[in-house]
């Protein structure tokens, strides 16, 4: 009989921080793990936020690093990540998580229970994660979503963190990003997301543009992160369009791309 251990999928997100604290308060520090998979593209302020939250909670962060960046994963698979398929998320987040959880079982005789910071408006994604962890590990792993299952009221976790915990949120929130994954370079970001990146961090946008151009040349493939009318539309083309027409126009276009699993881990 394995002893239960409670594992918060910990990241630079406000909801994941709130859920991690709730988990530790409920089950105790000695029975809790704050688990973070690092893509090596994270914004530096995410680390500051996570460290401050972990210090307040009183549990050290358990960090797992594959060692590759998303770009290196794209080269390994000869496939550039996009809104439909992101091997970076699978390799650097999902597989590293599964390996870690199986190690808890095999080498430490612990039975992990996973906690995710997903809210009621994303309940369909909670269902997807629940199904994934039921079928992909060697044995099913229990998943819990306190923002959906436990709290009756709609909590303003950002306000609680800043006003009650006295911890400043990651800067990517106040800069207007919908999530803080990969320092804004998330390949599942859509047109609005990349307009936001270009308006705030043009140098970081240029890094992503150069990565895309180098990949296209190296593999001699007409591929891109973004798609327009079902066809490749490069970040270079998009930047040139924003320069011509003004970036503000593109900040108002709502994205409907699917956030990658990194958003919840």
N, C-alpha and C positions, 0 to 999 in steps of 0.2 A: 504494500500500500504506500503510494507516494504521498509525501507531505505537500500540501497546497502552497503555492507561492503566487503572489499577485503582481502582475507585470504591467506597468503603465507604458503605453506606446508614447514615449516622451519626445517632444519636438519643440520648435520655436513658437508653437501655437498657444494662444490664450486658453482655449478649451482643453487642450491636452494637459496644460499645467494645472488647471482647476481640477480636472478629473484625477490627476496624479495625487494631488493633495488630499482629495476626498478619499481615495483608495488607501493612502497611508494612515489617515485619521481613523478609518474604519477597521483596518486589518493589522495595523502596527508596522513600525519601521523594520522590525526583524523579519517580517513576512512579505516585504515589498521590494520591488526592483523598478528603478526608473531606467527604461531601455531606449537608447538612442542609436540609430544607424546614420552614420555620417557620409554624405555623398562627396565631401571635400569641395563642394561648390556653395556651401552655406554662407549667408551673410554674417559678418563677424559679430554683429549685434545680437544675433540669435544665441551665440555662445554665452554672451554676457547675461542675457535674460535667463537662459536655462540654468546657469551657475547660481544666479541669485535665487531662483525658485528652489533649486535643489538644496541650497543652504538653509532656506526658510523651512522646507519640509524636513530636513535632517537626514536625507538619504543621498548617498553619492550616485552620480550618473554612471550607469554601465554602458559604455560606448563601444560599438562594433564598427570597424572600418574595413571595407573590402580592399581598399588600396588604390582602386581605379577611380577616375572621375567619370561622369557621364560620357564625356567625349571619348575616353578610352574604351568604354563599353560599345559605343557606336562603331568604332574601328574594329573591335574584336568581332562584332556580328556583321560588319559591312552593311549596316542598316542605320540610317539617321532617324532618331526618335522624332515623333510628331504627336499631334493631338489624339491620333487613333491608336498608336502603339508606342510605348516607351519602355524599351528593354532596360534602360538605366534604372527605372523604378523596380523592375523585377529583380535585376541582378544585385543592386546596391542596397535595396530595402527588403524586399520580400524574401529572397533566398537567404540572406544573412539572418533574417528573423527566424525563419524555419529552422535553420541550422542551430541557432542559439537555443531555441525551445527544445529541440530534440536532445541537445547536450544537457539541458537541465534534467530531462527525464533519464537519459542513459547513464550519465556520470555523477549526478547529484541526487537522484531519486526524488526529484521534485515534480509536481504536477502544476504546470503554468495555467493561470487564468488571465486572459488579456483584457485590458481596459483601453477604450478608444474615446477620444473627445469629439464625437459626432453628435450634432444636434438633431432635434425632431424634424427639421426641414430637409434633412439628408437621410431619412430613415431607410430609403431604398439602398443607399450605400452601406448602411449598417447591415442590411439583409445580405448584400453581396459579400461583405467581410465575414459574416457569420457562416455563410455557406462555404467560403474559401477555407476557413480554418476547421471546418467539419470534414472536409474531403481531401485536403492536400497534405497535411502532416500524416505520419504513419498511423497515429490515432487521433481522433477528433480532439480539438482544443476548445475549451469554453471561452466565449467572448462576451464581454459586458460593455454596455453603452449607458453609463449613468446619466448623461444629458438627456437621454430618451426614457430610460427605464426607472430612474430613481427620483429625479427632481420634478416636483409637480409644477412649479412656476417656471416661467421663461427667464432664466438667470442672465444678468448682464455681467458676464464673467470678466470682461475687460475692465469695467468699472471697479469690481471687487478687487482685482489684482492691483490696480493703480491706487485706489483710495483706501482700501483696507490692508492689503499686503504691503503697500508703499513700494511696489516694484514697477519700474517703467517698462511698458510693453516694448516688444521689438520695434525698431524704427520703421520697418516695412509696413506696419499697420498705418501709422500716421502719414506715411508717404502715399497711401492709397492702394497698395497692392491687396488683392483678394486673399492671397496666402504668401507665406514667407519662404517657399521652397526654393532651394538652389540659388539664393541671392537674386531672384528675379529672372534667372536664365532657364526656368522650367520649360521644357519643350512642349508641354501640354497647355501652355499659355496661348491664348488666341490673339487676335488683332489688337484688342483694347489693352491686353496685358503687355504686349510688346511696345505699344505706343506709350504706355506708362513707363516702361523701362527706358525708352529712348528719351522721354522728356525729363526724367530724373537722373538717370545714370547713362548718358550717351556713350561713355567709354565702355561700360559693361555691355551695352547693346552691341557696340562694335566688336567686342570679343566674341559674342555669339555669332555675329555676322561673319567674322573671319573664320570661325570654326566651321560654319556651314559651307562657306566658299572653299575652304581647304578640303573638306570631305568630298564635295562635288568634283573637284579637280582630281583628287587622289583616286577615287573609284570611277571617274568618268561617268557619273550618273546624274541625270536631271532630277534631283530630289530636293526637298526643302522641308523646313519645320512647319511653315504655314501653307495652306492651300487656298486658292481663289478660283471659284467656278470649277472646282474639281481638279484643278491643275496645280503643279508646283508654283509657288510664289515666294521668291527668296527674300530674306531679310534685307538684302541690298536693294532689291526692287521696292520693298515696302518703305525703307528709309528714304529713298529718292522721292517716292510719292509723298511721304510726310513732309519732306523738305519743300516740295513744290506747293502743296495745298495747306500746310500748317498742321502741326501735330495735334492741336486742340480739337480739331474735327474728329480725329480718330480716338480720342479719349472718351468720347460720348457713345461710341458704338458698343453695345452690350455683347460680351462673349457668351457663347453657349457651349463651349468646349467642356469636356469631362475632366475634372481635376484628377491628377494621378494619385495613386495610393499614398504617396509621400505626404499628402495633405492631412492624413489621419494617423500617421505613424510617428 
